[in-house]
Amino acid sequence: MERIRLSSGCELELDRDALDNMELLDALIDADEGDHKASVRLIRLLLSPAERKKLYDHLRNEQGRVPVQEIYAAVAEIFRALNQGKNS
């Protein structure tokens, strides 16, 4: 497990082995092509249910909603952090 701190201050624990998953790659490609369901699949494949809840709760706004764009930004930041750690 690896701990990552996002620029928003949220700390997440991730399993680097989750990246070695063809279904994750499929979801990345589908999400890149505009499939919003694939974006949800990607998040579920990348984060455990507890870590996903932690991220959602951290990003929840005053209206009680979790902004989609903030989730997308967080996922991009997670991938950057994991790639940096891999290249270190």
Beta strands, then each sheet from edge to edge (+ up, - down):
strand 1: 2-5
strand 2: 11-14
sheet 1: 1+ 2-
end
